[in-house]
Amino acid sequence: MKLFLLLSSPLLLFAVLKATADERPNILLCISDDQSYYHTGASGDPVIETPAFDRIAREGLRFANAFCDAPTCGPSRSAILTGQPIWRLEEAGNIHSTLPAKFTTYTELLAKAGYHVGFTGKGWSPGRLEPGGRSQNPAGIEFSERTAKAPFKMMRNTDYAGNFKKFLDATDDDQPFCFWLGTSEPHRGYEAGIGKRTGKDPGKVVVPPIFPDNEIIRNDILDYLTEIETFDQQVARAIALLESRGELDNTLVVITSDHGMPFPRAKASLYDAGTRVPLAMRWPGGISEPGRSIEAFVNLSDLASTFLEVVGLEVPEMMVANSIAGILSNKAAEDRSAAFIAMERHDGCRKGGKGYPCRAIRTADFLYIYNFEPTRWPSGSPDASVCARALPYGEIDTAPTKTFLMENANDDRYAKLAALAFGMRPAEELYDLKNDPWQMNNLAGNFRVKVIQSEMRQRLFAHLKATRDPRVVGGVVDWDYYPYYGLRRNKEWTVDPKP
């Protein structure tokens, strides 16, 4: 609605916002922590039960090619909030950092436009707000008072849906709202054996070929799936609240995750297990022909401009990610044949707190990755003493699957999988997804794919140039030196100073 740009008087602006409040949709973003695309009922997993996600997908849209902007919590959430890739966000490109206030968020703009904006659970996190000039979590006003006994050990006791109810109670009757329901599940750790205890059959687990297939790994996956189900149950309660208040059909409900599963060669890597995420949306007033499965490629950073567009607000120029409002209305969209993904410093698990800078382009047929520092350990150094988390290969969370691979790295049956999880990687990687869907056979350097490799490289770098990635166009490249605000054994962890 260009009208907003033409209203110079604050009183006139308020009058228009008041008059159109009932026409503007509410927004409910439900975001899990560390869930891969494959693990919903709608995506075909034979074990998991996700009726809330499945309903939103069935009554709205399911996106088959949704990718996070970075496979690490803070940066991914920064990209969602700002509508920008992480290479444009300075310190926010790192985890345990900050999100500078100069980067506008969709939540700020909605609040200024009269929306009641809040969050519960995990909003923008982990990091510190004050160094970036913020005093409030970018996800909105926090609602966290309500707690409940967690269904299993190691889970957070936040009553996410209960806090959403408290938020709704605090929303004026004629006021649209935007709420971020962010669980900490299925982030590790897990109570061992909860999957089996809830009646799940280890024999039905689909074990990706990037992991060994045995009882240890099958039960580790079951425990992870159980935590996803807990997230889905909270979402179901939130949906029921909206239905009971007559607000569901005027609410754009979005369910997704910040990045992929907390397993080796997944989280904190640019492979699909770390970057491809579930995404479903429901909004009867704005989605045409519901029930569609969307094959177009989207990044989660596209959500910010989408939210602003559907409520009639101008999208700031700095939000370079593209709105998917056209997909919702089933109109012809611009080229969406690729997603772009990046990582800088995850937990700084290398000497001096250095990161592992890399960029990727993902299309229907290929995944191409460019690693800027191939002499560094991609999953963190095997030397735990140089890691911010005091862990060997510390970019990978402690887990039964990780432990098994480390302990059996010299066993011929598992050596290749251990090397894929922990080993060094070349500057360029290229994977043929039709023949190698789990990205285990790097074709880069093979003369038979020379042309494809060159084309993918050129397309990636053209995008990085167009969106002003300083690693490509020049400028400040300080991700290795920005402060790290996490802790190491309850002590501050510092990185090497910039030379």
C-alpha positions in Angstrom: 0.0 0.0 0.0 1.8 3.1 -1.3 -0.6 5.2 0.8 1.6 4.8 3.8 4.4 6.7 2.0 2.1 9.6 1.1 0.9 10.3 4.6 3.2 12.8 6.2 1.0 13.6 9.2 1.3 11.2 12.1 -2.3 11.8 12.9 -3.4 10.8 9.4 -1.2 7.8 9.5 -2.8 6.7 12.8 -6.3 7.2 11.4 -5.6 5.0 8.4 -4.0 2.3 10.5 -6.9 2.4 12.8 -9.4 2.1 10.0 -7.6 -0.7 8.3 -6.7 -2.7 11.4 -9.4 -5.4 10.8 -8.2 -5.8 7.2 -4.6 -6.5 8.1 -3.7 -10.1 8.9 -2.1 -11.2 12.2 1.2 -13.0 11.9 2.1 -16.1 14.0 5.7 -17.4 13.3 6.4 -20.7 15.0 10.0 -21.6 14.8 11.7 -24.7 16.2 15.4 -24.9 17.0 17.5 -27.4 14.9 14.9 -29.3 12.7 15.7 -30.6 9.2 13.2 -30.5 6.3 12.7 -34.3 6.3 11.3 -34.6 9.8 7.5 -33.8 9.5 4.7 -36.1 8.7 3.9 -34.0 5.6 7.4 -34.5 4.3 7.1 -38.3 4.5 8.9 -39.3 7.7 7.4 -42.6 8.7 7.9 -42.2 12.5 7.2 -38.7 13.5 3.7 -37.3 14.2 3.3 -33.6 13.5 -0.4 -33.0 13.1 -0.1 -29.2 13.5 2.5 -28.8 10.8 0.7 -31.2 8.6 -2.6 -29.3 9.0 -1.0 -26.0 8.1 0.6 -27.6 5.0 -2.6 -29.2 4.0 -4.8 -26.1 4.5 -2.2 -23.7 3.1 1.2 -24.2 1.4 4.1 -26.6 2.0 7.5 -25.4 0.7 9.7 -28.2 -0.5 12.8 -26.1 -1.1 13.0 -23.8 1.9 16.5 -23.0 3.2 17.9 -21.1 6.1 20.3 -18.3 5.4 22.9 -19.8 7.8 23.0 -23.1 9.6 23.6 -21.5 12.9 21.1 -20.1 15.4 21.8 -16.4 15.8 22.8 -15.6 12.2 19.8 -17.5 10.9 17.4 -15.6 13.2 19.1 -12.3 12.3 18.5 -13.0 8.6 14.8 -13.8 9.3 14.3 -10.6 11.2 16.2 -8.2 8.9 15.4 -9.7 5.5 19.1 -9.8 4.6 21.7 -12.4 4.0 24.2 -12.7 6.9 27.1 -11.3 4.9 25.4 -7.9 5.0 24.8 -7.9 8.8 28.4 -7.4 10.1 28.6 -8.9 13.7 25.2 -10.6 13.3 26.8 -13.0 10.8 28.3 -14.7 13.9 26.7 -16.7 16.6 27.1 -15.4 20.2 27.3 -11.9 18.8 24.9 -9.0 18.5 22.4 -7.5 16.0 23.3 -3.9 15.3 20.3 -1.6 15.7 21.1 0.0 12.3 19.7 -3.1 10.6 15.9 -2.6 10.5 13.7 -5.6 11.5 10.2 -6.4 10.3 9.1 -6.5 13.9 10.1 -2.9 14.5 8.2 -1.7 11.4 5.1 -3.7 12.3 5.2 -2.2 15.8 5.4 1.3 14.4 2.5 0.5 12.2 0.3 -0.4 15.2 0.9 -4.1 15.5 1.2 -5.7 19.0 4.6 -7.5 18.6 5.9 -10.1 21.1 7.7 -13.4 21.5 8.1 -16.4 23.8 10.9 -18.9 24.2 13.8 -18.5 21.9 13.6 -15.3 20.0 16.8 -13.7 18.6 19.5 -15.7 20.4 22.2 -16.4 21.5 24.1 -13.2 21.9 24.0 -9.8 23.7 21.7 -7.0 22.7 23.5 -4.0 24.3 26.6 -4.0 22.1 24.4 -3.6 19.1 22.5 -0.7 20.6 19.4 -2.6 21.5 17.5 -2.9 24.8 14.8 -5.3 23.6 14.9 -8.6 21.9 14.4 -7.9 18.1 11.6 -10.6 18.1 9.5 -8.2 20.2 8.3 -7.9 23.8 9.1 -11.0 25.8 6.3 -13.2 27.3 7.9 -15.9 29.4 6.2 -15.9 32.8 4.2 -19.0 32.3 6.0 -22.3 32.9 4.9 -25.9 32.9 6.6 -29.2 33.8 8.6 -30.3 30.8 7.4 -33.6 29.4 11.0 -34.9 29.4 14.3 -34.1 31.0 16.6 -31.7 29.2 13.6 -29.8 27.8 12.8 -26.2 28.6 9.9 -25.7 31.1 8.5 -22.7 29.2 4.8 -22.9 28.5 5.1 -21.5 25.0 1.4 -21.7 24.1 0.5 -20.4 27.6 2.6 -17.4 27.0 1.0 -16.9 23.6 -2.4 -16.8 25.4 -1.0 -14.1 27.8 0.2 -12.1 24.8 -3.3 -12.4 23.1 -4.9 -11.3 26.4 -2.7 -8.2 26.3 -3.6 -7.4 22.7 -6.4 -4.8 22.1 -9.5 -6.1 20.5 -9.0 -4.0 17.3 -5.2 -4.4 17.2 -3.4 -6.8 14.8 -0.6 -8.8 16.2 2.7 -10.4 15.3 4.0 -13.1 17.5 7.2 -15.2 17.5 6.7 -18.6 19.1 10.2 -20.0 19.4 10.9 -23.3 21.2 14.3 -24.5 22.3 13.3 -28.0 21.0 14.8 -30.0 19.3 18.1 -28.4 20.3 20.3 -30.8 22.2 20.7 -32.2 24.8 18.1 -35.0 24.9 17.0 -37.3 27.6 18.3 -40.7 26.3 15.6 -43.2 25.3 12.6 -40.9 25.2 11.8 -41.9 21.7 11.6 -45.6 22.4 9.7 -44.9 25.7 7.0 -43.1 23.8 6.4 -46.2 21.7 8.4 -45.3 18.6 10.0 -48.3 16.7 13.7 -47.9 16.0 13.3 -50.3 13.1 11.2 -47.8 11.2 13.7 -44.9 11.5 15.0 -43.6 8.2 18.8 -43.3 8.8 20.5 -40.9 6.4 23.5 -42.5 4.7 25.7 -39.8 6.2 25.4 -41.7 9.5 26.1 -45.3 10.5 23.0 -47.5 10.8 22.8 -49.1 14.2 20.8 -49.0 17.4 22.8 -46.1 18.8 22.1 -43.8 15.9 18.5 -45.0 15.5 17.7 -44.2 19.1 19.5 -40.8 18.9 17.2 -39.9 15.9 14.1 -41.1 17.8 14.9 -38.8 20.7 15.4 -35.9 18.3 12.0 -36.7 16.6 10.3 -36.8 20.0 11.5 -33.3 20.8 10.1 -32.1 17.4 6.8 -33.6 18.4 6.8 -31.5 21.6 7.3 -28.4 19.4 4.4 -29.4 17.2 2.2 -29.9 20.3 2.8 -26.4 21.4 2.0 -25.1 17.9 -1.2 -27.1 18.0 -2.2 -25.4 21.2 -1.4 -22.0 19.7 -3.6 -22.8 16.7 -6.4 -23.9 19.0 -6.2 -20.6 20.8 -6.6 -18.7 17.6 -9.6 -20.8 16.6 -11.3 -20.3 19.9 -11.0 -16.6 19.5 -12.1 -16.5 15.9 -8.7 -15.2 14.8 -7.3 -18.2 12.9 -8.5 -17.4 9.4 -7.2 -13.8 9.7 -3.8 -15.0 10.8 -0.8 -15.8 8.6 0.5 -18.9 10.4 4.1 -19.8 9.5 5.9 -22.9 10.8 9.6 -23.5 10.2 13.0 -24.0 11.9 16.1 -21.9 12.1 18.2 -24.6 10.5 18.8 -28.3 10.3 19.3 -31.2 12.8 22.1 -31.2 15.5 24.0 -34.1 14.0 27.3 -34.5 12.2 27.4 -33.1 8.7 24.2 -31.2 9.4 24.0 -28.2 11.7 26.9 -25.8 11.1 27.4 -27.1 7.6 26.1 -26.0 4.2 24.8 -29.5 3.3 21.1 -30.1 3.1 20.8 -31.7 6.5 22.0 -28.5 8.0 20.3 -25.9 5.7 17.0 -27.3 4.3 14.2 -26.6 6.6 10.5 -27.3 6.9 8.2 -24.5 6.0 4.4 -24.3 5.8 2.0 -21.4 5.7 -1.7 -21.0 6.2 -3.8 -17.8 5.6 -7.2 -18.3 3.9 -7.5 -14.6 3.2 -4.3 -14.4 1.2 -3.3 -17.8 0.0 -4.9 -18.9 -3.4 -5.4 -22.5 -4.1 -4.4 -23.9 -0.8 -2.9 -27.4 -0.6 -0.2 -26.7 -3.1 3.4 -28.0 -2.7 5.8 -25.2 -3.7 8.9 -26.2 -5.5 10.3 -22.7 -5.9 13.4 -22.0 -3.8 13.1 -19.7 -0.9 15.4 -18.4 1.9 14.0 -17.7 5.3 15.2 -14.1 5.0 12.4 -13.8 2.4 9.9 -13.8 5.3 10.6 -10.3 6.5 9.7 -8.6 3.2 6.7 -11.0 2.8 5.3 -10.0 6.2 5.6 -6.3 5.4 4.1 -6.7 1.9 1.0 -8.7 3.0 0.1 -6.1 5.7 0.6 -3.2 3.2 3.9 -1.7 4.4 6.8 -0.5 2.2 9.8 -2.8 2.3 13.0 -0.9 3.1 15.7 -1.0 0.5 18.1 -2.7 2.9 15.9 -5.7 2.9 17.3 -7.3 -0.2 15.6 -10.7 0.2 12.6 -11.2 -2.0 9.0 -11.3 -0.8 7.1 -14.5 -1.6 3.7 -12.8 -1.5 3.4 -13.7 -5.2 3.7 -17.4 -4.4 0.9 -17.0 -1.8 -1.4 -15.5 -4.3 -0.3 -18.0 -7.0 0.9 -15.3 -9.3 3.8 -15.7 -11.7 6.9 -15.1 -9.6 10.5 -14.0 -10.4 13.2 -16.5 -10.9 13.3 -18.7 -7.9 15.5 -21.5 -9.1 18.2 -21.2 -6.3 18.8 -20.6 -2.7 21.9 -19.0 -1.2 23.4 -20.0 2.1 26.4 -18.9 4.1 28.4 -19.3 7.3 31.0 -17.3 9.1 31.9 -18.0 12.7 29.7 -20.6 14.5 31.3 -21.3 17.9 34.9 -20.4 17.0 36.2 -23.8 17.6 39.6 -23.2 16.0 42.8 -21.6 17.2 42.2 -17.9 17.9 38.4 -18.3 17.7 38.4 -18.3 13.9 35.4 -19.3 11.9 34.9 -21.3 8.7 33.7 -18.8 6.1 31.8 -20.4 3.2 29.0 -19.7 0.7 26.8 -22.0 -1.3 24.2 -22.0 -4.0 21.6 -24.7 -4.0 19.5 -25.5 -7.1 17.3 -28.5 -8.0 20.2 -30.3 -9.5 23.3 -29.2 -7.8 24.8 -27.9 -4.5 28.0 -25.8 -5.0 30.0 -24.7 -2.0 32.9 -22.3 -1.9 35.1 -22.5 1.2 37.2 -19.4 1.7 39.6 -20.9 4.3 40.0 -24.6 3.3 43.1 -25.0 5.6 40.9 -24.7 8.6 39.0 -27.5 10.3 35.4 -27.2 9.0 33.8 -28.9 12.1 36.2 -27.4 14.5 39.7 -28.5 15.6 40.2 -31.9 17.0 42.1 -30.1 19.8 39.4 -29.2 22.4 41.7 -26.7 24.1 41.4 -24.2 21.2 37.6 -24.4 21.1 35.2 -21.9 22.6 33.1 -24.8 23.7 36.1 -26.9 25.0 35.0 -29.8 22.7 36.9 -31.7 19.9 35.2 -30.9 16.6 33.2 -28.4 18.6 31.0 -27.1 15.8 29.1 -30.4 16.2 27.0 -30.7 19.3 27.9 -33.5 21.7 25.7 -36.5 20.8 25.6 -40.3 20.7 26.0 -40.1 16.9 29.0 -37.9 17.1 30.6 -39.9 19.9 30.1 -43.2 17.9 31.8 -41.7 14.8 34.7 -40.3 16.8 35.3 -43.6 18.6 35.1 -45.6 15.4 36.9 -43.3 13.0 39.6 -45.9 12.3 37.1 -48.7 11.7 37.0 -49.4 8.0 33.2 -49.6 8.1 32.9 -46.0 9.4 36.0 -44.3 8.3 34.5 -42.6 5.3 31.5 -41.3 7.3 33.9 -40.0 10.0 36.0 -38.2 7.4 32.8 -36.6 5.9 31.8 -35.5 9.4 35.1 -34.2 10.7 37.7 -34.0 7.9 39.1 -31.2 5.9 37.4 -29.9 2.8 38.7 -28.4 -0.4 38.0 -24.9 -1.6 35.3 -26.0 -3.9 32.6 -28.7 -3.5 30.0 -29.7 -6.1 27.3 -32.4 -5.6 25.0 -33.9 -8.2 21.8 -34.1 -6.2 20.0 -36.4 -8.6 22.6 -39.2 -8.1 23.9 -38.1 -4.7 21.0 -36.5 -2.7 22.9 -36.6 0.6 26.0 -34.9 -0.8 28.6 -37.5 -0.1 30.6 -37.5 -3.4 32.4 -34.2 -4.2 32.7 -33.9 -8.0 34.6 -30.6 -8.0 37.7 -30.9 -10.1 36.2 -33.7 -12.2 36.6 -32.8 -15.9 33.2 -34.2 -16.7 31.5 -31.4 -14.6 34.0 -28.7 -15.4 31.4 -26.5 -17.2 28.8 -27.0 -14.5 31.2 -26.2 -11.8 32.2 -23.0 -13.5 28.6 -22.0 -14.1 27.7 -22.6 -10.5 30.7 -20.7 -9.3 29.9 -17.8 -11.5 26.2 -17.7 -10.5 27.1 -17.8 -6.8 29.7 -15.0 -7.0 27.4 -12.9 -9.2 24.8 -13.0 -6.5 27.4 -12.3 -3.8 28.6 -9.3 -5.8 25.1 -8.0 -6.4 24.3 -8.2 -2.7 27.6 -6.6 -1.7 29.3 -9.5 0.2 32.6 -7.9 1.4 34.4 -11.2 0.9 33.8 -10.7 -2.8 33.5 -6.9 -3.4 35.9 -5.8 -0.7 35.4 -3.9 2.5 35.5 -4.8 6.2 35.9 -8.6 6.8 36.0 -8.8 10.5 34.0 -11.9 11.3 37.1 -13.7 12.7 37.7 -10.8 15.1 34.3 -9.7 16.3 33.7 -10.3 20.1 32.4 -13.7 21.1 29.8 -13.2 23.9 29.5 -16.9 24.8 31.1 -18.6 27.8 33.7 -21.3 28.1 33.4 -23.2 31.3 31.7 -20.2 32.8 34.4 -17.8 31.8 34.6 -15.2 29.1 36.0 -16.5 25.8 38.1 -14.1 23.7 39.2 -14.3 20.1 42.6 -13.2 18.7 42.8 -9.4 18.1 42.8 -8.2 14.6 46.4 -7.8 13.3 
